[in-house]
């Protein structure tokens, strides 16, 4: 029965078990690193290979998608979604945000090292959209926490059922809350924000993480593809008209391929042949030359005697 069930699901079961095995393997690697570095019980950490998982799908949101998501979400979730799209904060940092960490005058948010995934404290600047949103929430402040649930209490964890219903109602099934962070980074990249600035704003330690979170849209990539369109391929008919200056320049280029031989303009490649022919006429006394069958065809002969011997008339 298990074999038939696995055959029906195909690769989904394999991916599911890969994820589970990788979680256990990562825990074992962390434990071995602790034993090696902290306790020094072992000399080195053995190599533990993990399974290669498929990349998780990413949901690129448009302005219409965001509008539908906000309309389908409960009222207490709407400022959370807008805040996530404008700051790129993780869910844990959003629900744990307190008013003491805000400085609306300087337009920054202080994030402690304990609550940040990277383990380092940082000051996160915020834009005017976030400032306006927080000022509206501060007008009805009821708790030390910024974002509250429908009952006016601090949020312990984002309700997955509520999030799933909102995504299903807005026709965005499969959208994860963490995808909002991906969208935030992608929008910054499309607007031309410096990659180092995105790294600092996102709280990442390496640029590789920025590359993992930025997903340019197809429209943006199409615009970038047109950056190297050659002008020569898109010239109008007016540009094809040759002016006198252009014609003169082309004539000068052509004239450089000719030389003068006894008052005649001949090609450089044919100049030596003409010189040999004129020398032949001068030595033999023929003004008009001989017939083709009687005259030598070898124009490389320079010796006058050979010219005479090569002529059969």
Secondary structure as UniProt FT lines:
FT   HELIX           2..9
FT   HELIX           11..34
FT   HELIX           35..39
FT   HELIX           63..72
FT   HELIX           75..87
FT   HELIX           91..95
FT   HELIX           99..101
FT   STRAND          102..103
FT   TURN            104..107
FT   STRAND          108..111
FT   TURN            113..115
FT   TURN            117..118
FT   STRAND          122..125
FT   HELIX           128..139
FT   TURN            150..151
FT   HELIX           160..169
FT   TURN            170..171
FT   TURN            173..174
FT   TURN            177..178
FT   HELIX           179..190
FT   TURN            191..192
FT   HELIX           195..202
FT   HELIX           207..213
FT   HELIX           218..225
FT   HELIX           226..228
FT   HELIX           231..233
FT   HELIX           237..240
FT   HELIX           244..255
FT   TURN            256..257
FT   STRAND          258..261
FT   TURN            262..263
FT   STRAND          264..267
FT   HELIX           268..284
FT   TURN            292..294
FT   TURN            299..300
FT   HELIX           304..310
//
